Amino acid sequence: MKDLSVIILAAGKGVRMKSDLPKVVHRVCGREMINHVVESVKALEPSQVIVVVGYKSDVVKDALDKDVITVCQEPQLGTGHAVMQALPHVSKDAKRVLVLYGDTPLVRGETLKRLVDYHVGGGFGMTVLTVQMDNPEGYGRIIRGEGGSITGIVEHRDADSDQRKIREINSGIYCFDRERLVQGIGSIKNDNAQGEYYLTDIVEFLSDRGIIIGGCVLDDEQEIMGVNTKHQLSMVQKIMNKRNLIRLMEEGVIIDDPDSTYIDSTVAIGIDTRILPGTHIEGNTTIGQGNIIGPGVRIQNCTIGSGNEIEFSVVRDSDIGSLCKIGPYAHIRPGSSIKGGNRVGNFVEVKNSCLEEGSKVSHLSYIGDGDVGKGVNIGCGVVFVNYDGRKKHRTVVEDGAFIGCNVNLVAPVRVKKGAYIAAGSTITKDVGEYSLAIERGTQAEVKDWVKRKGLK
């Protein structure tokens, strides 16, 4: 739709959110509200997307892609005033303008396309996206004339008893012929108690001049749900999460318990991966096929291959190959790479480290700032001692090495190919290929000490 421009209104602070952040940058399923809206309008392939910013405008701008045009509304004097700021930036080639709010993250791209198609097909000067609601309390009511065209929008507080019985409400999403928007926006006055310019005043102006205003009725009232409070934010989050889970299941993912599973909109998962209860998958995460994830797993910003088993563990900002077993109670911290066929067992922490194929760290170990080669066995209680009090140092364990239980590898240090480290050793120097390194105090035994002390 190259003859379509989009204006998204996102200048308000959102006082009822009780937050230092602008309302539209609060996240819903891993993405700022404003970016959910931008993603939906981009599905229409408009010639441009203009976002009107205001309160903490730099924060909103930083959240947006570079191809989005931003226009500042300062001071914020209502929705009509916001559109006034954007209109000079609308492309001269645009025949139509879509206007909507940045705090409606549930609106779908296909709904917006249907609105624009309805507008064009009906030959309307303006079209309002409307919804029939069982409980329209607080919403502006749609007034239709005898022919069915919209003649007015009455706010709830101004509606009389008959008008309050109307169930069709204004969604706040509009499609205009550009010339009608320009004509109407110039007519808006701010002679009201708030001293603001209201976009809805255009309806009466155009209707009085014989311009036909269409009403495109939406079936799903959830799509136009605005977010003004933290409670509403949680409601929208729940709906969006359900959408994400349904989409993934339709794509071939198995989700045992959707009620206890949370997956961001930015996550991609391959077929036949099974997600068990209590799992959270967040951020820019990509997961392959045939994995078993959960129960009780949290994954953030990771790339994970296929055929893995991950249970009761946290994995953040890391890469995991295929055919790995992670957990229970493992912690894979940022900057780590688990290449494939690995075992990272219970109560193991891996930080900023690489484990090559086939290496195992089965229990109770800390692998920090390390490079572990292929086929390495790291025993119970091994610590990569990486911090000297001022800076971090790296430990290198080459292919095929064997690290016994309760070993301290004091970095910087290198254990070369095929070397063995005896249990209980503290290693401070490099160990040569296929060597055995052992560092222990001499074991002493005092005969009959217990009896002489009278302890038995």
C-alpha positions as CSV (number, residue, x, y, z in Angstrom):
1,M,0.0,0.0,0.0
2,K,2.4,2.6,-1.2
3,D,-0.3,5.3,-1.2
4,L,-0.8,4.8,2.5
5,S,0.9,6.7,5.4
6,V,0.5,5.7,9.0
7,I,0.5,8.0,12.1
8,I,0.9,6.3,15.5
9,L,0.1,8.5,18.5
10,A,2.6,7.9,21.3
11,A,3.3,11.2,23.0
12,G,1.6,10.7,26.3
13,K,3.2,10.0,29.7
14,G,0.6,7.5,30.8
15,V,0.0,8.9,34.3
16,R,-2.0,6.0,35.4
17,M,0.8,3.6,34.7
18,K,2.7,5.1,37.7
19,S,6.0,4.7,36.0
20,D,9.1,6.8,35.0
21,L,9.0,5.2,31.6
22,P,6.8,6.4,28.7
23,K,3.8,4.2,28.6
24,V,4.5,2.8,25.1
25,V,7.9,1.4,25.9
26,H,6.6,-1.0,28.5
27,R,7.2,-4.5,27.2
28,V,4.6,-7.1,26.3
29,C,6.1,-10.5,25.6
30,G,9.6,-9.2,25.0
31,R,8.8,-6.3,22.8
32,E,7.8,-2.7,23.5
33,M,4.1,-1.9,23.1
34,I,4.9,0.6,20.4
35,N,6.9,-1.9,18.4
36,H,4.0,-4.4,18.4
37,V,1.9,-1.7,16.8
38,V,4.7,-0.8,14.3
39,E,5.1,-4.5,13.4
40,S,1.3,-4.7,12.7
41,V,1.2,-1.6,10.5
42,K,4.3,-2.7,8.6
43,A,2.4,-5.7,7.4
44,L,0.4,-3.3,5.2
45,E,3.7,-2.1,3.6
46,P,2.8,1.6,3.9
47,S,5.0,4.3,2.3
48,Q,6.0,5.6,5.8
49,V,5.3,5.1,9.5
50,I,5.3,8.3,11.6
51,V,5.3,8.1,15.4
52,V,4.3,11.2,17.3
53,V,6.4,11.3,20.5
54,G,6.4,13.6,23.5
55,Y,7.1,12.6,27.1
56,K,10.7,11.4,27.3
57,S,10.8,11.4,23.5
58,D,14.4,10.1,23.4
59,V,13.5,6.9,25.2
60,V,10.7,6.2,22.7
61,K,13.0,7.1,19.7
62,D,15.7,4.7,21.0
63,A,13.1,1.9,21.0
64,L,12.1,2.4,17.4
65,D,13.7,1.1,14.2
66,K,15.6,3.7,12.2
67,D,13.2,3.6,9.3
68,V,10.4,5.0,11.5
69,I,9.9,8.8,11.3
70,T,9.4,10.5,14.7
71,V,7.7,13.9,15.2
72,C,7.7,15.6,18.6
73,Q,4.4,16.9,20.1
74,E,5.3,19.5,22.7
75,P,3.2,20.4,24.7
76,Q,0.7,17.5,24.4
77,L,-2.6,19.2,23.6
78,G,-4.7,16.2,22.6
79,T,-5.0,13.7,19.8
80,G,-6.0,16.2,17.2
81,H,-3.0,18.3,18.1
82,A,-0.8,15.3,17.7
83,V,-2.1,14.6,14.2
84,M,-1.5,18.3,13.4
85,Q,2.2,17.8,14.2
86,A,2.5,14.7,12.0
87,L,0.5,15.9,8.9
88,P,3.3,18.1,7.4
89,H,5.5,15.0,7.3
90,V,3.0,12.8,5.5
91,S,4.2,11.9,2.0
92,K,2.8,14.0,-0.8
93,D,2.0,10.7,-2.6
94,A,-0.1,9.4,0.2
95,K,-3.8,9.2,-0.7
96,R,-4.9,7.7,2.6
97,V,-3.7,8.1,6.2
98,L,-4.2,5.4,8.9
99,V,-4.2,6.8,12.5
100,L,-4.0,4.7,15.6
101,Y,-2.5,4.6,19.2
102,G,0.8,3.2,20.3
103,D,-0.7,1.6,23.4
104,T,-2.8,-1.0,21.5
105,P,-0.3,-3.8,21.1
106,L,-2.9,-6.5,20.4
107,V,-4.2,-5.0,17.1
108,R,-3.4,-7.3,14.2
109,G,-2.0,-6.4,10.8
110,E,-4.8,-8.3,9.1
111,T,-7.4,-6.2,11.0
112,L,-5.7,-3.0,9.8
113,K,-5.7,-4.2,6.3
114,R,-9.3,-5.1,6.4
115,L,-10.1,-1.5,7.7
116,V,-8.2,0.1,4.8
117,D,-9.8,-2.2,2.3
118,Y,-13.2,-1.5,3.7
119,H,-12.5,2.3,3.5
120,V,-11.3,2.1,-0.1
121,G,-14.0,-0.2,-1.2
122,G,-16.8,1.9,0.4
123,G,-15.5,5.1,-1.0
124,F,-15.6,6.7,2.4
125,G,-14.0,10.0,3.4
126,M,-13.2,8.6,6.8
127,T,-13.7,5.1,8.3
128,V,-13.7,4.2,12.0
129,L,-12.8,0.8,13.3
130,T,-15.6,-0.1,15.7
131,V,-16.4,-2.9,18.1
132,Q,-19.6,-4.3,19.6
133,M,-19.0,-4.7,23.3
134,D,-21.1,-6.5,26.0
135,N,-19.9,-3.9,28.5
136,P,-19.1,-0.6,26.7
137,E,-18.6,1.3,30.0
138,G,-16.1,4.2,29.5
139,Y,-15.9,4.0,25.7
140,G,-17.1,6.5,23.2
141,R,-20.4,5.4,21.5
142,I,-20.8,5.3,17.7
143,I,-23.8,7.2,16.5
144,R,-25.1,6.1,13.1
145,G,-27.5,7.8,10.8
146,E,-30.5,6.3,8.9
147,G,-28.2,5.0,6.0
148,G,-25.8,3.4,8.4
149,S,-23.0,5.9,8.1
150,I,-21.4,7.3,11.2
151,T,-22.6,10.8,12.1
152,G,-20.9,11.2,15.5
153,I,-18.9,9.8,18.4
154,V,-20.2,10.6,21.9
155,E,-17.9,10.1,24.8
156,H,-19.3,8.1,27.7
157,R,-19.3,11.0,30.1
158,D,-21.3,13.1,27.6
159,A,-23.7,10.4,26.5
160,D,-27.4,10.5,27.6
161,S,-29.2,7.4,28.8
162,D,-30.3,6.2,25.4
163,Q,-26.8,6.7,23.9
164,R,-25.3,4.7,26.8
165,K,-27.3,1.7,25.7
166,I,-25.4,1.6,22.4
167,R,-22.9,-1.3,22.4
168,E,-20.9,-0.2,19.3
169,I,-17.8,1.7,20.5
170,N,-15.0,3.7,19.0
171,S,-11.7,1.8,18.9
172,G,-9.6,5.0,18.3
173,I,-8.3,3.6,15.0
174,Y,-9.2,5.5,11.8
175,C,-8.5,5.5,8.1
176,F,-8.8,8.9,6.3
177,D,-8.7,10.1,2.7
178,R,-5.8,12.5,3.0
179,E,-7.7,15.5,1.8
180,R,-10.5,14.9,4.2
181,L,-8.1,14.6,7.1
182,V,-6.4,17.9,6.1
183,Q,-9.9,19.5,5.8
184,G,-11.1,18.2,9.1
185,I,-8.0,18.7,11.2
186,G,-8.1,22.4,10.3
187,S,-11.6,22.7,11.8
188,I,-10.8,21.4,15.2
189,K,-11.1,23.8,18.1
190,N,-9.9,23.5,21.7
191,D,-12.9,25.3,23.3
192,N,-13.3,22.6,26.0
193,A,-12.6,22.3,29.7
194,Q,-9.2,20.7,29.0
195,G,-8.2,23.1,26.3
196,E,-7.2,20.2,24.0
197,Y,-7.8,19.3,20.3
198,Y,-9.8,16.1,20.0
199,L,-9.4,14.0,16.8
200,T,-13.0,12.7,17.2
201,D,-14.3,16.2,16.5
202,I,-13.5,15.6,12.9
203,V,-16.4,13.1,12.6
204,E,-19.1,15.7,13.2
205,F,-17.4,18.3,11.0
206,L,-17.2,15.9,8.0
207,S,-20.6,14.4,8.5
208,D,-22.2,17.9,8.6
209,R,-20.7,18.5,5.2
210,G,-22.1,15.4,3.6
211,I,-18.9,13.3,3.8
212,I,-19.8,9.7,4.3
213,I,-18.1,8.1,7.3
214,G,-17.9,4.3,7.3
215,G,-17.8,2.0,10.3
216,C,-15.8,-1.2,9.9
217,V,-16.9,-3.6,12.7
218,L,-14.3,-5.7,14.4
219,D,-15.3,-9.0,16.0
220,D,-12.6,-9.4,18.6
221,E,-12.7,-6.7,21.2
222,Q,-9.4,-7.8,22.7
223,E,-7.5,-6.4,19.7
224,I,-8.3,-2.8,20.6
225,M,-7.6,-3.1,24.3
226,G,-5.5,-0.1,25.3
227,V,-3.0,-0.1,28.2
228,N,-3.3,2.6,30.8
229,T,-2.5,0.7,34.0
230,K,-0.1,-2.0,35.2
231,H,-3.2,-4.2,35.6
232,Q,-4.1,-3.7,31.9
233,L,-0.5,-4.4,31.0
234,S,-0.7,-7.8,32.7
235,M,-4.0,-8.6,30.9
236,V,-2.5,-7.7,27.5
237,Q,0.6,-9.8,28.3
238,K,-1.5,-12.8,29.1
239,I,-3.5,-12.5,25.8
240,M,-0.3,-12.0,23.8
241,N,1.4,-15.0,25.4
242,K,-1.6,-17.1,24.6
243,R,-1.4,-16.0,21.0
244,N,2.3,-16.9,20.9
245,L,1.7,-20.3,22.3
246,I,-1.1,-21.0,19.8
247,R,1.1,-19.9,16.9
248,L,3.9,-22.1,18.0
249,M,1.7,-25.2,18.5
250,E,0.2,-24.6,15.1
251,E,3.8,-24.6,13.8
252,G,4.5,-28.0,15.3
253,V,5.7,-27.3,18.9
254,I,4.4,-29.4,21.8
255,I,3.4,-27.4,24.8
256,D,2.2,-29.5,27.7
257,D,0.7,-26.8,29.9
258,P,0.0,-23.5,28.2
259,D,-1.2,-22.0,31.5
260,S,2.2,-22.2,33.0
261,T,4.4,-21.5,29.9
262,Y,5.5,-18.0,28.9
263,I,7.2,-17.4,25.5
264,D,8.0,-14.0,24.0
265,S,6.8,-12.9,20.6
266,T,10.5,-12.8,19.5
267,V,11.1,-16.5,20.0
268,A,11.3,-19.1,17.2
269,I,11.0,-22.9,18.0
270,G,11.4,-25.9,15.6
271,I,8.9,-28.8,15.2
272,D,8.6,-31.5,17.8
273,T,10.3,-29.6,20.5
274,R,8.4,-30.2,23.7
275,I,8.0,-27.4,26.3
276,L,7.2,-28.7,29.8
277,P,5.4,-26.7,32.5
278,G,7.0,-23.7,34.3
279,T,9.2,-22.8,31.3
280,H,10.0,-19.1,30.3
281,I,11.6,-18.5,26.9
282,E,12.5,-14.8,26.3
283,G,14.1,-12.4,24.0
284,N,15.8,-13.2,20.7
285,T,15.9,-16.9,21.2
286,T,15.9,-19.6,18.5
287,I,15.5,-23.2,19.3
288,G,15.8,-26.2,16.9
289,Q,13.8,-29.4,16.6
290,G,13.1,-32.3,18.9
291,N,14.3,-30.7,22.2
292,I,12.8,-31.3,25.6
293,I,12.7,-28.0,27.5
294,G,11.6,-28.0,31.1
295,P,10.1,-28.3,33.5
296,G,11.3,-25.1,35.3
297,V,13.6,-23.6,32.7
298,R,14.3,-20.0,31.9
299,I,16.0,-19.2,28.6
300,Q,17.0,-15.7,27.4
301,N,18.5,-14.6,24.1
302,C,20.0,-17.9,23.2
303,T,20.5,-20.0,20.1
304,I,19.8,-23.7,20.8
305,G,20.2,-26.6,18.4
306,S,18.2,-29.9,18.2
307,G,17.8,-32.9,20.4
308,N,18.7,-31.3,23.7
309,E,17.3,-31.9,27.1
310,I,17.2,-29.0,29.5
311,E,15.5,-29.2,32.9
312,F,15.3,-26.9,35.9
313,S,18.0,-24.6,34.6
314,V,18.8,-21.0,33.5
315,V,20.4,-20.3,30.2
316,R,21.2,-16.7,29.2
317,D,22.8,-15.0,26.2
318,S,24.6,-18.2,25.2
319,D,24.7,-20.8,22.4
320,I,24.0,-24.5,22.8
321,G,24.6,-27.0,20.0
322,S,22.7,-30.3,19.6
323,L,22.3,-33.4,21.7
324,C,23.3,-31.8,25.0
325,K,21.9,-32.6,28.5
326,I,21.7,-29.5,30.7
327,G,20.7,-29.6,34.3
328,P,19.0,-30.1,36.6
329,Y,19.9,-26.8,38.3
330,A,22.6,-25.7,35.9
331,H,23.3,-22.0,35.2
332,I,24.7,-21.1,31.8
333,R,25.7,-17.5,32.0
334,P,26.2,-14.9,29.2
335,G,28.9,-15.5,26.7
336,S,29.0,-19.2,26.9
337,S,29.0,-21.7,24.0
338,I,28.2,-25.4,24.6
339,K,29.1,-27.0,21.2
340,G,27.2,-30.3,21.1
341,G,27.0,-33.7,22.8
342,N,27.8,-32.1,26.1
343,R,26.7,-32.9,29.6
344,V,26.4,-29.9,32.0
345,G,24.9,-31.4,35.1
346,N,23.4,-30.5,38.4
347,F,24.6,-27.4,40.2
348,V,27.2,-26.5,37.4
349,E,27.8,-22.9,36.5
350,V,29.3,-22.0,33.2
351,K,30.2,-18.3,32.5
352,N,31.8,-16.8,29.4
353,S,33.2,-20.2,28.5
354,C,33.3,-22.6,25.6
355,L,32.9,-26.4,25.9
356,E,33.8,-28.2,22.7
357,E,32.0,-31.3,21.5
358,G,31.6,-34.2,23.9
359,S,33.0,-32.6,27.0
360,K,31.3,-33.3,30.3
361,V,30.9,-31.3,33.5
362,S,28.5,-33.5,35.4
363,H,28.2,-31.9,38.9
364,L,29.0,-29.1,41.3
365,S,31.6,-27.2,39.3
366,Y,32.3,-23.6,38.2
367,I,33.6,-23.1,34.7
368,G,34.4,-19.4,34.4
369,D,36.3,-17.7,31.5
370,G,37.4,-21.1,30.2
371,D,38.1,-22.8,26.9
372,V,37.5,-26.5,27.2
373,G,38.4,-28.8,24.3
374,K,36.8,-31.9,22.9
375,G,36.1,-35.0,25.0
376,V,37.2,-33.5,28.3
377,N,35.9,-34.9,31.6
378,I,35.6,-32.4,34.4
379,G,35.0,-34.1,37.8
380,C,32.9,-33.1,40.7
381,G,33.8,-29.9,42.5
382,V,36.2,-28.5,39.9
383,V,36.7,-24.7,40.0
384,F,38.2,-22.5,37.3
385,V,39.8,-19.9,39.6
386,N,39.5,-16.9,37.2
387,Y,39.7,-13.8,39.3
388,D,42.8,-12.5,41.1
389,G,41.0,-9.6,42.8
390,R,41.6,-7.1,40.0
391,K,41.0,-8.8,36.7
392,K,39.7,-12.1,35.1
393,H,42.0,-14.6,33.5
394,R,41.3,-17.5,31.2
395,T,41.8,-21.2,31.7
396,V,42.4,-23.5,28.7
397,V,41.8,-27.3,28.9
398,E,42.8,-29.0,25.7
399,D,41.2,-32.1,24.0
400,G,40.9,-35.3,25.9
401,A,42.1,-34.0,29.3
402,F,40.8,-35.5,32.5
403,I,40.3,-33.2,35.5
404,G,39.7,-35.1,38.8
405,C,37.4,-34.1,41.6
406,N,37.9,-31.0,43.7
407,V,40.6,-29.5,41.5
408,N,41.4,-25.8,41.4
409,L,42.7,-24.5,38.1
410,V,44.2,-21.1,38.9
411,A,44.2,-18.9,35.8
412,P,45.9,-18.1,33.7
413,V,46.8,-21.7,33.2
414,R,46.7,-24.4,30.4
415,V,46.1,-28.1,30.7
416,K,47.4,-29.6,27.5
417,K,46.1,-32.4,25.4
418,G,45.4,-35.7,27.1
419,A,46.7,-34.6,30.5
420,Y,45.4,-35.9,33.8
421,I,45.0,-33.8,36.9
422,A,44.8,-35.8,40.2
423,A,41.9,-35.2,42.5
424,G,42.3,-32.5,45.1
425,S,45.1,-30.7,43.3
426,T,45.5,-26.9,43.0
427,I,47.2,-26.3,39.6
428,T,49.0,-23.0,39.1
429,K,51.4,-23.9,36.2
430,D,50.8,-25.3,32.8
431,V,50.5,-29.1,32.5
432,G,52.2,-30.8,29.5
433,E,50.6,-33.2,27.0
434,Y,49.6,-36.7,28.4
435,S,51.2,-35.8,31.8
436,L,49.8,-36.4,35.2
437,A,49.8,-33.4,37.5
438,I,49.4,-33.9,41.2
439,E,49.6,-31.3,44.0
440,R,48.8,-32.4,47.5
441,G,50.2,-32.1,51.0
442,T,51.8,-35.2,52.5
443,Q,49.2,-37.4,54.2
444,A,50.0,-38.0,57.9
445,E,48.4,-40.7,60.1
446,V,48.7,-40.7,63.9
447,K,48.1,-44.2,65.3
448,D,45.5,-44.6,68.1
449,W,45.0,-40.8,68.4
450,V,41.3,-41.2,68.9
451,K,41.6,-43.7,71.8
452,R,44.4,-41.6,73.5
453,K,42.1,-38.6,73.3
454,G,39.3,-40.6,74.9
455,L,37.0,-40.0,72.0
456,K,36.0,-43.6,71.7
